Each structure stands twice: as structure tokens, then as C-alpha cells.
Amino acid sequence: MGFRPHIFIGGLVLIAILFLYLLLLVRPTLWPSPAHTEPAPTSTSTPAPN
């Protein structure tokens, strides 16, 4: 049985897709983007006095 490049390339593509998927899963915990930080309060809401 000879070397089958389509199987080899398909395996590399599959591994690359899985690797990118894992990076996207882990990325929010490692590098929090500025858009996901604590939002600044737009209005100052004070509790109503009783």
C-alpha cells in the first residue's frame, strides 16, 4: 500500500480545525478582550429612599 497524500492532507486539515476550535474555546479565559470587560455604568442609579 503506497503513500496516500489525500489521507495525509485530510488528517492535517482535521487537526488544524480541531486546534483552531480549541484555541477559540480557551481564548476568552487567556486573553480577555476589552469588549468583554466590566461595562461602565451609563446611568447612576441610586436606590430610592424609604
C-alpha positions, 0 to 999 in steps of 0.5 A: 500500500503506497503513500496516500497524500489525500489521507495525509492532507485530510488528517492535517486539515482535521487537526488544524480545525480541531486546534483552531476550535480549541484555541477559540474555546480557551481564548476568552479565559487567556486573553480577555478582550476589552469588549468583554470587560466590566461595562461602565455604568451609563446611568447612576442609579441610586436606590430610592429612599424609604 
